[in-house]
């Protein structure tokens, strides 16, 4: 009997991740550095940036090339564990 693949995604795939953090001049560059630990070809020009209405927070949508479920989980863990990041979706 073969193992059941529980993933809803076929890997590799481009996967958008939303990252929220306090507004800071280095926030975007810091997130790019974290992602490039897992995807050294990550294209920073594809980041969508949205400041909050009050300007206190910045939301980024970053699209990563996920090679496997484990790879994607590693990226999420690195982002959620970073002190500048408040929320990852």
N, CA, C and O atoms as a CHARMM CRD file, in Angstrom:
* protein
*
  356
    1    1 UNK  N      0.85800  -1.18300   0.00000 PROA 1      0.00000
    2    1 UNK  CA     0.00000   0.00000   0.00000 PROA 1      0.00000
    3    1 UNK  C      0.89900   1.24000   0.00000 PROA 1      0.00000
    4    1 UNK  O      1.81200   1.34200   0.82000 PROA 1      0.00000
    5    2 UNK  N      0.65100   2.17000  -0.90300 PROA 2      0.00000
    6    2 UNK  CA     1.48700   3.36600  -0.99800 PROA 2      0.00000
    7    2 UNK  C      0.99400   4.43600  -0.03200 PROA 2      0.00000
    8    2 UNK  O     -0.19300   4.49700   0.28800 PROA 2      0.00000
    9    3 UNK  N      1.93400   5.29400   0.44000 PROA 3      0.00000
   10    3 UNK  CA     1.51500   6.36600   1.35600 PROA 3      0.00000
   11    3 UNK  C      0.62200   7.37000   0.63300 PROA 3      0.00000
   12    3 UNK  O      0.77400   7.61600  -0.56400 PROA 3      0.00000
   13    4 UNK  N     -0.29300   7.93200   1.37400 PROA 4      0.00000
   14    4 UNK  CA    -1.22400   8.91200   0.80800 PROA 4      0.00000
   15    4 UNK  C     -0.56600  10.28400   0.83700 PROA 4      0.00000
   16    4 UNK  O     -0.04900  10.70800   1.87000 PROA 4      0.00000
   17    5 UNK  N     -0.58700  10.97300  -0.29000 PROA 5      0.00000
   18    5 UNK  CA    -0.04700  12.33200  -0.35300 PROA 5      0.00000
   19    5 UNK  C     -1.13600  13.28100   0.11100 PROA 5      0.00000
   20    5 UNK  O     -2.13600  13.46500  -0.58200 PROA 5      0.00000
   21    6 UNK  N     -0.94800  13.89200   1.29300 PROA 6      0.00000
   22    6 UNK  CA    -1.97300  14.75300   1.87300 PROA 6      0.00000
   23    6 UNK  C     -1.87900  16.19500   1.38600 PROA 6      0.00000
   24    6 UNK  O     -2.71900  17.02300   1.73600 PROA 6      0.00000
   25    7 UNK  N     -0.86700  16.49900   0.58300 PROA 7      0.00000
   26    7 UNK  CA    -0.67800  17.87400   0.14000 PROA 7      0.00000
   27    7 UNK  C     -1.71000  18.25600  -0.91500 PROA 7      0.00000
   28    7 UNK  O     -2.03700  17.46600  -1.80100 PROA 7      0.00000
   29    8 UNK  N     -2.21100  19.47500  -0.80500 PROA 8      0.00000
   30    8 UNK  CA    -3.12900  19.99600  -1.81800 PROA 8      0.00000
   31    8 UNK  C     -2.37200  20.66200  -2.95700 PROA 8      0.00000
   32    8 UNK  O     -2.97300  21.06900  -3.95200 PROA 8      0.00000
   33    9 UNK  N     -1.06900  20.77400  -2.81800 PROA 9      0.00000
   34    9 UNK  CA    -0.23400  21.44500  -3.79600 PROA 9      0.00000
   35    9 UNK  C      0.66400  20.45300  -4.49000 PROA 9      0.00000
   36    9 UNK  O      1.04400  19.43200  -3.91500 PROA 9      0.00000
   37   10 UNK  N      1.00300  20.75400  -5.72500 PROA 10     0.00000
   38   10 UNK  CA     2.01300  19.97200  -6.41900 PROA 10     0.00000
   39   10 UNK  C      3.30100  20.76000  -6.36200 PROA 10     0.00000
   40   10 UNK  O      3.34600  21.92300  -6.76300 PROA 10     0.00000
   41   11 UNK  N      4.34400  20.13200  -5.86500 PROA 11     0.00000
   42   11 UNK  CA     5.63300  20.79700  -5.73200 PROA 11     0.00000
   43   11 UNK  C      6.54000  20.37500  -6.86700 PROA 11     0.00000
   44   11 UNK  O      6.41900  19.25500  -7.36300 PROA 11     0.00000
   45   12 UNK  N      7.44600  21.24200  -7.29300 PROA 12     0.00000
   46   12 UNK  CA     7.63100  22.62000  -6.82300 PROA 12     0.00000
   47   12 UNK  C      6.51300  23.53000  -7.33000 PROA 12     0.00000
   48   12 UNK  O      5.88800  23.26500  -8.35600 PROA 12     0.00000
   49   13 UNK  N      6.28000  24.61500  -6.57800 PROA 13     0.00000
   50   13 UNK  CA     5.25500  25.58300  -6.97300 PROA 13     0.00000
   51   13 UNK  C      5.60300  26.96600  -6.43100 PROA 13     0.00000
   52   13 UNK  O      6.36000  27.09900  -5.47000 PROA 13     0.00000
   53   14 UNK  N      5.04000  27.98600  -7.06100 PROA 14     0.00000
   54   14 UNK  CA     5.15700  29.35200  -6.55200 PROA 14     0.00000
   55   14 UNK  C      4.06400  29.52400  -5.51000 PROA 14     0.00000
   56   14 UNK  O      2.89500  29.23300  -5.76500 PROA 14     0.00000
   57   15 UNK  N      4.45800  30.00400  -4.32600 PROA 15     0.00000
   58   15 UNK  CA     3.51700  30.07000  -3.21300 PROA 15     0.00000
   59   15 UNK  C      3.57900  31.44700  -2.56400 PROA 15     0.00000
   60   15 UNK  O      4.63200  31.84100  -2.06400 PROA 15     0.00000
   61   16 UNK  N      2.45700  32.19500  -2.56200 PROA 16     0.00000
   62   16 UNK  CA     2.46000  33.52400  -1.92500 PROA 16     0.00000
   63   16 UNK  C      2.34400  33.41500  -0.40400 PROA 16     0.00000
   64   16 UNK  O      1.53200  32.65500   0.12500 PROA 16     0.00000
   65   17 UNK  N      3.17300  34.19100   0.27400 PROA 17     0.00000
   66   17 UNK  CA     3.15400  34.24900   1.73500 PROA 17     0.00000
   67   17 UNK  C      2.98100  35.70800   2.14100 PROA 17     0.00000
   68   17 UNK  O      3.68500  36.58500   1.63900 PROA 17     0.00000
   69   18 UNK  N      2.05000  35.96400   3.04300 PROA 18     0.00000
   70   18 UNK  CA     1.85900  37.32400   3.55600 PROA 18     0.00000
   71   18 UNK  C      2.60300  37.45000   4.88100 PROA 18     0.00000
   72   18 UNK  O      2.46300  36.61500   5.77500 PROA 18     0.00000
   73   19 UNK  N      3.39700  38.51500   4.98600 PROA 19     0.00000
   74   19 UNK  CA     4.21700  38.75300   6.16800 PROA 19     0.00000
   75   19 UNK  C      3.90600  40.15200   6.68100 PROA 19     0.00000
   76   19 UNK  O      3.99900  41.12800   5.93700 PROA 19     0.00000
   77   20 UNK  N      3.53400  40.24900   7.96200 PROA 20     0.00000
   78   20 UNK  CA     3.23900  41.54400   8.57900 PROA 20     0.00000
   79   20 UNK  C      4.25000  41.82900   9.68000 PROA 20     0.00000
   80   20 UNK  O      4.66100  40.93900  10.42400 PROA 20     0.00000
   81   21 UNK  N      4.63900  43.10300   9.75800 PROA 21     0.00000
   82   21 UNK  CA     5.54100  43.50900  10.82400 PROA 21     0.00000
   83   21 UNK  C      5.45100  45.00100  11.04700 PROA 21     0.00000
   84   21 UNK  O      4.85500  45.72100  10.24600 PROA 21     0.00000
   85   22 UNK  N      6.04400  45.47100  12.14000 PROA 22     0.00000
   86   22 UNK  CA     6.11400  46.90400  12.40800 PROA 22     0.00000
   87   22 UNK  C      6.83000  47.58700  11.25400 PROA 22     0.00000
   88   22 UNK  O      7.80300  47.05300  10.72200 PROA 22     0.00000
   89   23 UNK  N      6.35900  48.75300  10.86800 PROA 23     0.00000
   90   23 UNK  CA     7.02800  49.50200   9.80900 PROA 23     0.00000
   91   23 UNK  C      8.43800  49.86200  10.25400 PROA 23     0.00000
   92   23 UNK  O      8.64100  50.40500  11.34000 PROA 23     0.00000
   93   24 UNK  N      9.40700  49.55200   9.40100 PROA 24     0.00000
   94   24 UNK  CA    10.81800  49.79000   9.69100 PROA 24     0.00000
   95   24 UNK  C     11.53800  49.89200   8.34700 PROA 24     0.00000
   96   24 UNK  O     11.21100  49.15200   7.41900 PROA 24     0.00000
   97   25 UNK  N     12.51500  50.79800   8.22900 PROA 25     0.00000
   98   25 UNK  CA    13.19800  50.96600   6.93900 PROA 25     0.00000
   99   25 UNK  C     13.85500  49.68100   6.41200 PROA 25     0.00000
  100   25 UNK  O     14.01700  49.52400   5.20200 PROA 25     0.00000
  101   26 UNK  N     14.23200  48.76600   7.30600 PROA 26     0.00000
  102   26 UNK  CA    14.91400  47.53900   6.88700 PROA 26     0.00000
  103   26 UNK  C     14.00800  46.31300   6.82900 PROA 26     0.00000
  104   26 UNK  O     14.48500  45.20400   6.58900 PROA 26     0.00000
  105   27 UNK  N     12.70700  46.49900   7.04700 PROA 27     0.00000
  106   27 UNK  CA    11.80000  45.34600   7.12400 PROA 27     0.00000
  107   27 UNK  C     11.83400  44.50100   5.85000 PROA 27     0.00000
  108   27 UNK  O     12.03900  43.28900   5.91900 PROA 27     0.00000
  109   28 UNK  N     11.63600  45.12500   4.69800 PROA 28     0.00000
  110   28 UNK  CA    11.60300  44.37200   3.44000 PROA 28     0.00000
  111   28 UNK  C     12.92900  43.67100   3.17600 PROA 28     0.00000
  112   28 UNK  O     12.94700  42.49100   2.82600 PROA 28     0.00000
  113   29 UNK  N     14.03900  44.38700   3.34100 PROA 29     0.00000
  114   29 UNK  CA    15.35100  43.78100   3.10300 PROA 29     0.00000
  115   29 UNK  C     15.60800  42.61600   4.05500 PROA 29     0.00000
  116   29 UNK  O     16.22100  41.62000   3.67200 PROA 29     0.00000
  117   30 UNK  N     15.14200  42.74200   5.28300 PROA 30     0.00000
  118   30 UNK  CA    15.32000  41.67500   6.26400 PROA 30     0.00000
  119   30 UNK  C     14.54600  40.43000   5.85100 PROA 30     0.00000
  120   30 UNK  O     15.06300  39.31600   5.94500 PROA 30     0.00000
  121   31 UNK  N     13.31100  40.61300   5.39500 PROA 31     0.00000
  122   31 UNK  CA    12.48900  39.47700   4.95500 PROA 31     0.00000
  123   31 UNK  C     13.12400  38.81000   3.73700 PROA 31     0.00000
  124   31 UNK  O     13.14400  37.58300   3.63800 PROA 31     0.00000
  125   32 UNK  N     13.64400  39.61800   2.81100 PROA 32     0.00000
  126   32 UNK  CA    14.33300  39.06300   1.63400 PROA 32     0.00000
  127   32 UNK  C     15.51700  38.20600   2.07600 PROA 32     0.00000
  128   32 UNK  O     15.72800  37.11900   1.53800 PROA 32     0.00000
  129   33 UNK  N     16.28400  38.68400   3.04400 PROA 33     0.00000
  130   33 UNK  CA    17.44100  37.93100   3.54800 PROA 33     0.00000
  131   33 UNK  C     17.00600  36.58800   4.13300 PROA 33     0.00000
  132   33 UNK  O     17.64800  35.56700   3.89200 PROA 33     0.00000
  133   34 UNK  N     15.91800  36.58900   4.90000 PROA 34     0.00000
  134   34 UNK  CA    15.41000  35.34600   5.49100 PROA 34     0.00000
  135   34 UNK  C     14.99800  34.37500   4.38500 PROA 34     0.00000
  136   34 UNK  O     15.36100  33.19900   4.42900 PROA 34     0.00000
  137   35 UNK  N     14.25300  34.84900   3.40600 PROA 35     0.00000
  138   35 UNK  CA    13.76500  33.96900   2.34000 PROA 35     0.00000
  139   35 UNK  C     14.91200  33.43500   1.49000 PROA 35     0.00000
  140   35 UNK  O     14.87400  32.28400   1.05500 PROA 35     0.00000
  141   36 UNK  N     15.91700  34.24600   1.25300 PROA 36     0.00000
  142   36 UNK  CA    17.04000  33.79900   0.42000 PROA 36     0.00000
  143   36 UNK  C     17.87600  32.70900   1.09300 PROA 36     0.00000
  144   36 UNK  O     18.68800  32.06300   0.43100 PROA 36     0.00000
  145   37 UNK  N     17.69300  32.50100   2.37400 PROA 37     0.00000
  146   37 UNK  CA    18.33700  31.35500   3.03800 PROA 37     0.00000
  147   37 UNK  C     17.77300  30.04500   2.49300 PROA 37     0.00000
  148   37 UNK  O     18.43700  29.00900   2.54500 PROA 37     0.00000
  149   38 UNK  N     16.55000  30.09400   1.97300 PROA 38     0.00000
  150   38 UNK  CA    15.85900  28.90300   1.48400 PROA 38     0.00000
  151   38 UNK  C     15.67700  28.90600  -0.03200 PROA 38     0.00000
  152   38 UNK  O     15.48400  27.85500  -0.64200 PROA 38     0.00000
  153   39 UNK  N     15.73800  30.08900  -0.63300 PROA 39     0.00000
  154   39 UNK  CA    15.53600  30.24300  -2.08000 PROA 39     0.00000
  155   39 UNK  C     16.46800  31.34400  -2.56400 PROA 39     0.00000
  156   39 UNK  O     16.09200  32.51500  -2.60300 PROA 39     0.00000
  157   40 UNK  N     17.70100  30.95600  -2.93600 PROA 40     0.00000
  158   40 UNK  CA    18.69600  31.97200  -3.29400 PROA 40     0.00000
  159   40 UNK  C     18.39700  32.67900  -4.60800 PROA 40     0.00000
  160   40 UNK  O     19.08400  33.63700  -4.96200 PROA 40     0.00000
  161   41 UNK  N     17.38300  32.22300  -5.33500 PROA 41     0.00000
  162   41 UNK  CA    16.98600  32.90100  -6.56700 PROA 41     0.00000
  163   41 UNK  C     15.72600  33.74600  -6.36600 PROA 41     0.00000
  164   41 UNK  O     15.12700  34.21200  -7.33500 PROA 41     0.00000
  165   42 UNK  N     15.32800  33.94000  -5.11500 PROA 42     0.00000
  166   42 UNK  CA    14.12800  34.72900  -4.82500 PROA 42     0.00000
  167   42 UNK  C     14.23100  36.10500  -5.46200 PROA 42     0.00000
  168   42 UNK  O     15.24000  36.79500  -5.31400 PROA 42     0.00000
  169   43 UNK  N     13.17500  36.50100  -6.17500 PROA 43     0.00000
  170   43 UNK  CA    13.14200  37.76800  -6.89400 PROA 43     0.00000
  171   43 UNK  C     12.45000  38.83300  -6.03100 PROA 43     0.00000
  172   43 UNK  O     11.22300  38.88000  -5.94900 PROA 43     0.00000
  173   44 UNK  N     13.25900  39.68400  -5.39200 PROA 44     0.00000
  174   44 UNK  CA    12.73100  40.70500  -4.47900 PROA 44     0.00000
  175   44 UNK  C     11.86200  41.72900  -5.20400 PROA 44     0.00000
  176   44 UNK  O     11.06200  42.41000  -4.56100 PROA 44     0.00000
  177   45 UNK  N     11.99500  41.85400  -6.50900 PROA 45     0.00000
  178   45 UNK  CA    11.18500  42.83500  -7.24400 PROA 45     0.00000
  179   45 UNK  C      9.71700  42.40400  -7.32100 PROA 45     0.00000
  180   45 UNK  O      8.85700  43.20400  -7.69000 PROA 45     0.00000
  181   46 UNK  N      9.43000  41.16800  -6.98000 PROA 46     0.00000
  182   46 UNK  CA     8.04500  40.67500  -7.02600 PROA 46     0.00000
  183   46 UNK  C      7.29900  40.85700  -5.71200 PROA 46     0.00000
  184   46 UNK  O      6.15700  40.41600  -5.58600 PROA 46     0.00000
  185   47 UNK  N      7.92400  41.49900  -4.73700 PROA 47     0.00000
  186   47 UNK  CA     7.26900  41.72100  -3.44100 PROA 47     0.00000
  187   47 UNK  C      6.21900  42.81600  -3.57700 PROA 47     0.00000
  188   47 UNK  O      6.47600  43.87800  -4.14300 PROA 47     0.00000
  189   48 UNK  N      5.04100  42.53900  -3.05100 PROA 48     0.00000
  190   48 UNK  CA     3.99000  43.55900  -2.96500 PROA 48     0.00000
  191   48 UNK  C      4.01000  44.10500  -1.53900 PROA 48     0.00000
  192   48 UNK  O      3.98200  43.34700  -0.56900 PROA 48     0.00000
  193   49 UNK  N      4.06000  45.43000  -1.43000 PROA 49     0.00000
  194   49 UNK  CA     4.13800  46.08700  -0.12300 PROA 49     0.00000
  195   49 UNK  C      2.88000  46.90800   0.12000 PROA 49     0.00000
  196   49 UNK  O      2.42500  47.64600  -0.75300 PROA 49     0.00000
  197   50 UNK  N      2.32000  46.76600   1.33200 PROA 50     0.00000
  198   50 UNK  CA     1.13700  47.54600   1.71100 PROA 50     0.00000
  199   50 UNK  C      1.31100  48.05700   3.13200 PROA 50     0.00000
  200   50 UNK  O      1.35800  47.26600   4.07400 PROA 50     0.00000
  201   51 UNK  N      1.40700  49.37400   3.29500 PROA 51     0.00000
  202   51 UNK  CA     1.44400  49.91100   4.66000 PROA 51     0.00000
  203   51 UNK  C      0.04500  49.86000   5.27100 PROA 51     0.00000
  204   51 UNK  O     -0.95100  49.93100   4.55200 PROA 51     0.00000
  205   52 UNK  N     -0.03100  49.73700   6.59200 PROA 52     0.00000
  206   52 UNK  CA    -1.32900  49.77900   7.26600 PROA 52     0.00000
  207   52 UNK  C     -1.88600  51.19000   7.17300 PROA 52     0.00000
  208   52 UNK  O     -1.16200  52.13000   6.84300 PROA 52     0.00000
  209   53 UNK  N     -3.17100  51.33700   7.46400 PROA 53     0.00000
  210   53 UNK  CA    -3.81200  52.64900   7.35100 PROA 53     0.00000
  211   53 UNK  C     -3.15400  53.67400   8.26800 PROA 53     0.00000
  212   53 UNK  O     -3.06300  54.84900   7.91300 PROA 53     0.00000
  213   54 UNK  N     -2.69900  53.24700   9.43200 PROA 54     0.00000
  214   54 UNK  CA    -2.03400  54.16500  10.35900 PROA 54     0.00000
  215   54 UNK  C     -0.54700  54.31000  10.10800 PROA 54     0.00000
  216   54 UNK  O      0.11200  55.16400  10.70100 PROA 54     0.00000
  217   55 UNK  N     -0.01800  53.46500   9.22100 PROA 55     0.00000
  218   55 UNK  CA     1.40500  53.53400   8.90600 PROA 55     0.00000
  219   55 UNK  C      2.32200  52.85900   9.91000 PROA 55     0.00000
  220   55 UNK  O      3.54300  52.90900   9.76800 PROA 55     0.00000
  221   56 UNK  N      1.73500  52.21900  10.93800 PROA 56     0.00000
  222   56 UNK  CA     2.55600  51.57600  11.96400 PROA 56     0.00000
  223   56 UNK  C      3.06400  50.20100  11.54700 PROA 56     0.00000
  224   56 UNK  O      4.08200  49.72700  12.05300 PROA 56     0.00000
  225   57 UNK  N      2.35300  49.56500  10.62500 PROA 57     0.00000
  226   57 UNK  CA     2.70500  48.21800  10.18800 PROA 57     0.00000
  227   57 UNK  C      2.86800  48.18800   8.67600 PROA 57     0.00000
  228   57 UNK  O      2.33300  49.02900   7.95300 PROA 57     0.00000
  229   58 UNK  N      3.62600  47.19000   8.22000 PROA 58     0.00000
  230   58 UNK  CA     3.80600  46.97100   6.79200 PROA 58     0.00000
  231   58 UNK  C      3.45200  45.52500   6.48900 PROA 58     0.00000
  232   58 UNK  O      3.86900  44.60900   7.19900 PROA 58     0.00000
  233   59 UNK  N      2.68400  45.32900   5.43600 PROA 59     0.00000
  234   59 UNK  CA     2.35200  43.98800   4.97200 PROA 59     0.00000
  235   59 UNK  C      3.08600  43.71300   3.67200 PROA 59     0.00000
  236   59 UNK  O      3.08700  44.54100   2.76100 PROA 59     0.00000
  237   60 UNK  N      3.70100  42.56100   3.59400 PROA 60     0.00000
  238   60 UNK  CA     4.39400  42.15500   2.37500 PROA 60     0.00000
  239   60 UNK  C      3.76600  40.86900   1.85900 PROA 60     0.00000
  240   60 UNK  O      3.43600  39.97600   2.63900 PROA 60     0.00000
  241   61 UNK  N      3.60300  40.78000   0.55600 PROA 61     0.00000
  242   61 UNK  CA     3.26500  39.50800  -0.06900 PROA 61     0.00000
  243   61 UNK  C      4.49100  39.07300  -0.84100 PROA 61     0.00000
  244   61 UNK  O      4.89900  39.73100  -1.79900 PROA 61     0.00000
  245   62 UNK  N      5.08200  37.95700  -0.42200 PROA 62     0.00000
  246   62 UNK  CA     6.28200  37.42300  -1.06500 PROA 62     0.00000
  247   62 UNK  C      5.91100  36.08600  -1.68900 PROA 62     0.00000
  248   62 UNK  O      5.27700  35.25000  -1.04600 PROA 62     0.00000
  249   63 UNK  N      6.29900  35.88700  -2.92100 PROA 63     0.00000
  250   63 UNK  CA     6.01100  34.62600  -3.60300 PROA 63     0.00000
  251   63 UNK  C      7.30100  33.82600  -3.68600 PROA 63     0.00000
  252   63 UNK  O      8.25000  34.21300  -4.36800 PROA 63     0.00000
  253   64 UNK  N      7.31600  32.70800  -2.98100 PROA 64     0.00000
  254   64 UNK  CA     8.50800  31.85800  -2.92400 PROA 64     0.00000
  255   64 UNK  C      8.33200  30.65300  -3.83800 PROA 64     0.00000
  256   64 UNK  O      7.21000  30.26900  -4.16600 PROA 64     0.00000
  257   65 UNK  N      9.43200  30.07200  -4.23700 PROA 65     0.00000
  258   65 UNK  CA     9.42300  28.81900  -4.99800 PROA 65     0.00000
  259   65 UNK  C      9.58100  27.69300  -3.99000 PROA 65     0.00000
  260   65 UNK  O     10.68600  27.41000  -3.52800 PROA 65     0.00000
  261   66 UNK  N      8.47000  27.05400  -3.65500 PROA 66     0.00000
  262   66 UNK  CA     8.47400  25.97400  -2.66500 PROA 66     0.00000
  263   66 UNK  C      8.77900  24.65500  -3.36400 PROA 66     0.00000
  264   66 UNK  O      8.09100  24.27400  -4.31200 PROA 66     0.00000
  265   67 UNK  N      9.80700  23.96300  -2.89700 PROA 67     0.00000
  266   67 UNK  CA    10.23300  22.71300  -3.51600 PROA 67     0.00000
  267   67 UNK  C      9.50600  21.49900  -2.93500 PROA 67     0.00000
  268   67 UNK  O      9.37600  20.46500  -3.59000 PROA 67     0.00000
  269   68 UNK  N      9.03500  21.64600  -1.69300 PROA 68     0.00000
  270   68 UNK  CA     8.31700  20.55900  -1.02300 PROA 68     0.00000
  271   68 UNK  C      7.55000  21.15200   0.15300 PROA 68     0.00000
  272   68 UNK  O      7.73100  22.31900   0.50100 PROA 68     0.00000
  273   69 UNK  N      6.70300  20.34500   0.75200 PROA 69     0.00000
  274   69 UNK  CA     5.95700  20.79600   1.93300 PROA 69     0.00000
  275   69 UNK  C      6.94200  21.14200   3.06400 PROA 69     0.00000
  276   69 UNK  O      6.75300  22.12500   3.78000 PROA 69     0.00000
  277   70 UNK  N      7.97800  20.33400   3.21300 PROA 70     0.00000
  278   70 UNK  CA     8.97500  20.57000   4.26100 PROA 70     0.00000
  279   70 UNK  C      9.70900  21.89100   4.01300 PROA 70     0.00000
  280   70 UNK  O      9.97600  22.64700   4.94800 PROA 70     0.00000
  281   71 UNK  N     10.02700  22.15600   2.75900 PROA 71     0.00000
  282   71 UNK  CA    10.71000  23.39900   2.38300 PROA 71     0.00000
  283   71 UNK  C      9.83900  24.59900   2.75900 PROA 71     0.00000
  284   71 UNK  O     10.32200  25.56600   3.34700 PROA 71     0.00000
  285   72 UNK  N      8.56000  24.52600   2.41600 PROA 72     0.00000
  286   72 UNK  CA     7.62100  25.59600   2.73200 PROA 72     0.00000
  287   72 UNK  C      7.49200  25.76200   4.25200 PROA 72     0.00000
  288   72 UNK  O      7.47100  26.88700   4.75100 PROA 72     0.00000
  289   73 UNK  N      7.40700  24.66300   4.97600 PROA 73     0.00000
  290   73 UNK  CA     7.32400  24.72000   6.44400 PROA 73     0.00000
  291   73 UNK  C      8.56200  25.38500   7.03700 PROA 73     0.00000
  292   73 UNK  O      8.45400  26.16900   7.98000 PROA 73     0.00000
  293   74 UNK  N      9.73800  25.07800   6.48900 PROA 74     0.00000
  294   74 UNK  CA    10.98800  25.68900   6.96500 PROA 74     0.00000
  295   74 UNK  C     10.97000  27.20300   6.76500 PROA 74     0.00000
  296   74 UNK  O     11.40200  27.95600   7.63800 PROA 74     0.00000
  297   75 UNK  N     10.46600  27.64600   5.61000 PROA 75     0.00000
  298   75 UNK  CA    10.37200  29.08800   5.33100 PROA 75     0.00000
  299   75 UNK  C      9.42300  29.74700   6.33400 PROA 75     0.00000
  300   75 UNK  O      9.74700  30.78800   6.90700 PROA 75     0.00000
  301   76 UNK  N      8.24600  29.13600   6.54600 PROA 76     0.00000
  302   76 UNK  CA     7.28300  29.66800   7.51600 PROA 76     0.00000
  303   76 UNK  C      7.89000  29.75800   8.91200 PROA 76     0.00000
  304   76 UNK  O      7.72000  30.76800   9.59500 PROA 76     0.00000
  305   77 UNK  N      8.59300  28.71700   9.34000 PROA 77     0.00000
  306   77 UNK  CA     9.20400  28.71700  10.67700 PROA 77     0.00000
  307   77 UNK  C     10.23100  29.84300  10.81300 PROA 77     0.00000
  308   77 UNK  O     10.28700  30.52400  11.83700 PROA 77     0.00000
  309   78 UNK  N     11.04000  30.02800   9.77000 PROA 78     0.00000
  310   78 UNK  CA    12.06200  31.08300   9.82000 PROA 78     0.00000
  311   78 UNK  C     11.41100  32.46200   9.89200 PROA 78     0.00000
  312   78 UNK  O     11.87400  33.33300  10.62900 PROA 78     0.00000
  313   79 UNK  N     10.33900  32.66000   9.12800 PROA 79     0.00000
  314   79 UNK  CA     9.65400  33.95600   9.14100 PROA 79     0.00000
  315   79 UNK  C      8.94800  34.19500  10.47000 PROA 79     0.00000
  316   79 UNK  O      9.08100  35.26900  11.05600 PROA 79     0.00000
  317   80 UNK  N      8.20500  33.21300  10.94700 PROA 80     0.00000
  318   80 UNK  CA     7.45700  33.41500  12.19900 PROA 80     0.00000
  319   80 UNK  C      8.39600  33.56400  13.38700 PROA 80     0.00000
  320   80 UNK  O      8.02800  34.19100  14.38000 PROA 80     0.00000
  321   81 UNK  N      9.58900  33.00700  13.31100 PROA 81     0.00000
  322   81 UNK  CA    10.54300  33.11000  14.39800 PROA 81     0.00000
  323   81 UNK  C     11.36500  34.38400  14.39300 PROA 81     0.00000
  324   81 UNK  O     12.10800  34.64500  15.33900 PROA 81     0.00000
  325   82 UNK  N     11.24100  35.18000  13.34300 PROA 82     0.00000
  326   82 UNK  CA    12.03800  36.40500  13.25300 PROA 82     0.00000
  327   82 UNK  C     11.42400  37.50100  14.13500 PROA 82     0.00000
  328   82 UNK  O     10.20800  37.69100  14.12600 PROA 82     0.00000
  329   83 UNK  N     12.25800  38.22100  14.89400 PROA 83     0.00000
  330   83 UNK  CA    11.72100  39.23200  15.82600 PROA 83     0.00000
  331   83 UNK  C     10.99100  40.40800  15.15500 PROA 83     0.00000
  332   83 UNK  O     10.16500  41.05300  15.80100 PROA 83     0.00000
  333   84 UNK  N     11.27300  40.69900  13.89000 PROA 84     0.00000
  334   84 UNK  CA    10.59800  41.81300  13.22900 PROA 84     0.00000
  335   84 UNK  C      9.20600  41.42600  12.70400 PROA 84     0.00000
  336   84 UNK  O      8.41800  42.29800  12.33600 PROA 84     0.00000
  337   85 UNK  N      8.90400  40.12200  12.67000 PROA 85     0.00000
  338   85 UNK  CA     7.66000  39.62900  12.07300 PROA 85     0.00000
  339   85 UNK  C      6.60000  39.43800  13.15500 PROA 85     0.00000
  340   85 UNK  O      6.84700  38.82200  14.19100 PROA 85     0.00000
  341   86 UNK  N      5.41300  39.98300  12.88800 PROA 86     0.00000
  342   86 UNK  CA     4.28700  39.83900  13.82100 PROA 86     0.00000
  343   86 UNK  C      3.37100  38.69300  13.38500 PROA 86     0.00000
  344   86 UNK  O      2.92900  37.90900  14.22600 PROA 86     0.00000
  345   87 UNK  N      3.07700  38.58200  12.07500 PROA 87     0.00000
  346   87 UNK  CA     2.12500  37.58500  11.56600 PROA 87     0.00000
  347   87 UNK  C      2.62000  37.07000  10.21800 PROA 87     0.00000
  348   87 UNK  O      3.15800  37.82100   9.40400 PROA 87     0.00000
  349   88 UNK  N      2.42400  35.76300  10.00300 PROA 88     0.00000
  350   88 UNK  CA     2.70100  35.16000   8.69400 PROA 88     0.00000
  351   88 UNK  C      1.46600  34.37100   8.29300 PROA 88     0.00000
  352   88 UNK  O      0.97900  33.53900   9.05900 PROA 88     0.00000
  353   89 UNK  N      0.96400  34.62800   7.10400 PROA 89     0.00000
  354   89 UNK  CA    -0.22400  33.92300   6.58000 PROA 89     0.00000
  355   89 UNK  C      0.10800  33.27900   5.26000 PROA 89     0.00000
  356   89 UNK  O     -0.74900  32.63900   4.65200 PROA 89     0.00000
